[in-house]
Amino acid sequence: MKDSLVKAIALDGKVRIYAVKSTELCETARLQHDCWPTSQAALGRIMSIGTIMAAMLKNEDEKIVIQINGNGPIGTCMVECRYNGDVKGFVGDNEIYLKYNDSNKLAVGLAVGTDGYLKVTKYTGLKNNFTGQVALQSGEIGDDFAYYFTVSEQTPSAVSVGVLVNTDYSCKAAGGLLIQILPDATEEDIQKVEKVVANLKPVSQLIDEGLTPQDIIKLCFEDAEILEEKSIQWNCDCSKDRFKAALSTITSQDLEEMIHEDHGCEVKCEYCNKTYKFNEDDLKLILEFKKSCGK
C-alpha cells in the first residue's frame, strides 16, 4: 500500500480531517540519513504533519518549511514539503536512540527538547511569505503542532503523529492525523470530536493494523465525506545549478581563497547528502559573474 494523504470533512462540514500514511516516506528518509530509531521517529513525525500542512496550500509552486529546535541532543530538525506531495528533511543528529523507562517508547520529546521553538514558513510565491512561530510544549511533535494550530492559526486542532520502528531500525508503520474544529461548530460538535480523540488508538498502530487513511477517517467519523486523495513521496530537488547560485552569494574574497588555496570546493545537500564538486574553473566563472554584477 503506497503512501497517501486524504482530506475529508465531517459533522455537516463543521470538522476538517486529514489522514496520511507515510511509511515508505519515513523509510526512505531513514535510509537517506542512516537514522537511528529516535532520530527516525522525530523526522518521520515532522514529515507526516508537514505533508498535511502542505496539502492546505493552494498550488503546485507553494511549499512550507518546518524548523524545530528544542536544544535537545537531536539538534535542529528541518523539513520541506510541497503542495504536490514532495517531501525532504533532515535532523541535526541522526544517531539518537532514546527510550522512556516507564513505557519503553521512543523518547522523541527528550531528543528534541522543550527549550526552543517550532517555526513554520509558507512560501507562496508572493512578495511576503508567512512565518508562524511558537514555543515548544513537549517536543513530542504532535502536541507542539496542536498548540501551533491553535495559537498561530486560531484553529482548535487535535494532532496524532507516530512512527513504529522494527528491530532492524527499518520503518514498520508511520502516519499522521489532523482533526480541526471549524468556526461554525457547536458545543455538541466539539464534544463529539473530544470523544473521538479520547478513544483513538495511536495512528501508527492503526496503519500497522492495515488501515488506510480513508479507513482511519471513517473510523473517526462515520459521516465523513472524502474530498481529496493524493500521493506523497520523498523527493530532493537539489542540483549543481542551485548550489552554484548559493556560491554566488558568498564574498569575492572567500571565492578567491577557494580558488587559490583549496583549488575548488565540495558542497553537500543537507536534505539528501548528495555532494557537488566545483573546480577552479567553476569558481572563476562564479567570481566573474559577481564582478560583472558589481558585487
Secondary structure as GFF3:
##gff-version 3
##sequence-region A 1 295
A	DSSP	beta_strand	4	10	.	.	.	ID=ss1
A	DSSP	beta_strand	15	21	.	.	.	ID=ss2
A	DSSP	alpha_helix	23	33	.	.	.	ID=ss3
A	DSSP	alpha_helix	37	54	.	.	.	ID=ss4
A	DSSP	beta_strand	63	69	.	.	.	ID=ss5
A	DSSP	beta_strand	77	82	.	.	.	ID=ss6
A	DSSP	beta_strand	86	91	.	.	.	ID=ss7
A	DSSP	alpha_helix	108	112	.	.	.	ID=ss8
A	DSSP	beta_strand	117	123	.	.	.	ID=ss9
A	DSSP	beta_strand	130	135	.	.	.	ID=ss10
A	DSSP	alpha_helix	142	152	.	.	.	ID=ss11
A	DSSP	beta_strand	157	165	.	.	.	ID=ss12
A	DSSP	beta_strand	171	181	.	.	.	ID=ss13
A	DSSP	alpha_helix	187	198	.	.	.	ID=ss14
A	DSSP	alpha_helix	203	208	.	.	.	ID=ss15
A	DSSP	alpha_helix	213	220	.	.	.	ID=ss16
A	DSSP	beta_strand	225	231	.	.	.	ID=ss17
A	DSSP	beta_strand	233	234	.	.	.	ID=ss18
A	DSSP	alpha_helix	240	247	.	.	.	ID=ss19
A	DSSP	alpha_helix	252	257	.	.	.	ID=ss20
A	DSSP	pi_helix	258	262	.	.	.	ID=ss21
A	DSSP	beta_strand	264	268	.	.	.	ID=ss22
A	DSSP	beta_strand	275	279	.	.	.	ID=ss23
A	DSSP	alpha_helix	280	292	.	.	.	ID=ss24
###
